[in-house]
Amino acid sequence: MSQAFSDHFDALIKQVTKGAFLTTKGRFNPMTIGWCQLGIIWNRQVCTVLVRKSRFSYGLMMDSPSFCVSIPETGTMADALAFCGSRSGRDVDKAKEANLAPLTLIAGESPGVEGCTNHLVCRKLFWADSDLSRMDPSIIDRYYNTNQALPDGDPHVIFFGEILKV
């Protein structure tokens, strides 16, 4: 790995809460995410992202051996983030409509989003369903009880990726 995520941690965390793009190998379909976790697991630098099973990106994540989190500079790309967070790749070509292009960072791995200042290219290590029966009730009340796409509350699947390149 060329650099540790810790070299960029403050910038990454500051912007991720305002939005970042999640992309996979295969179909270039940027999904806006606002949750991301960075840390050391299994003695590896790891990025975890959460995707609901009802989302089009869930199938792309399941089919791809890698993913990329592309983080724009704070205050930029707000329109593209909003568009990609409010439209489904089932219905529209989000990359085309938001004028986003793929950026190859590692040959053969998931592309990033051109124009972003930071990218985390990750190899998928593990994924697990969220178990709402084990979750703090206040989190369930806020994120899983109302207006969900699936009858089970549409819990997220947590994807763990080893960071190959920052």
HELIX and SHEET records of a PDB file:
HELIX    1   1 PHE A    5  HIS A    8  5                                   4    
HELIX    2   2 PHE A    9  VAL A   16  1                                   8    
HELIX    3   3 PHE A   56  ASP A   63  1                                   8    
HELIX    4   4 ALA A   78  SER A   86  1                                   9    
HELIX    5   5 LYS A   94  GLU A   97  1                                   4    
HELIX    6   6 LEU A  132  ARG A  134  5                                   3    
HELIX    7   7 PRO A  137  TYR A  143  1                                   7    
SHEET    1   A 7 MET A  31  ILE A  33  0                                        
SHEET    2   A 7 ALA A  20  THR A  24 -1                                        
SHEET    3   A 7 SER A  66  ILE A  71 -1                                        
SHEET    4   A 7 ASN A 118  ASP A 129 -1                                        
SHEET    5   A 7 HIS A 156  LYS A 165 -1                                        
SHEET    6   A 7 ARG A  44  ARG A  52 -1                                        
SHEET    7   A 7 GLN A  37  ILE A  41 -1                                        
SHEET    1   B 2 PRO A 102  LEU A 103  0                                        
SHEET    2   B 2 GLY A 112  VAL A 113 -1                                        
END                                                                             
